[in-house]
Amino acid sequence: MTVKVEMYTSANCAYCVAAKNLMKRKGLDYEEIRIDTDPARREEMLARSHNRRSVPQIFINGAHIGGFEELAAADHSGKLAQMIGSAQSA
């Protein structure tokens, strides 16, 4: 199974840039969903993230990870590698 990463972002967002850079370092492709250019996508993000309004909001294989801080914590703890590994080996 391929790892599917969806990232809700907006322009001029340092945490969004940091999250995208982390994904690139991990060799992961991601779908960037810009909420600042498409209000409907903002509403979609709010519904999927339980009304979290900050960006980025990151989903891996449909599971809500959270923002950059949660992504970085998952990377540091090894949880991100487990999520990626289990998806890639399935």
C-alpha positions, 0 to 999 in steps of 0.5 A, a space after each residue: 500500500 502506498 502512503 497517502 499524505 494530505 497536508 492542508 496549508 496556506 501561504 506564508 506559513 513557517 510551520 507548513 514549510 517545516 512540515 513539507 521539508 520534513 516530508 521531503 527528508 523522509 522521501 514522502 510525497 504529499 498532496 498539498 491542499 491550500 485552504 487560503 485559495 479555496 474556502 471549501 477546502 478550509 471547511 473540509 479541513 475543519 470537519 476532518 480535524 475536529 475544528 482545528 483552525 491552524 495550519 498545517 493539518 496533516 493526515 497520513 492514510 486518512 489518520 489525523 496527525 495534527 500540525 507540525 509539532 505533532 508531526 515532529 513529535 511522531 518523527 522523533 518518537 518513531 511513530 511516524 516511521 511505524 506508520 510509514 513502514 506499516 503502510 508501505 509493507 501492506 
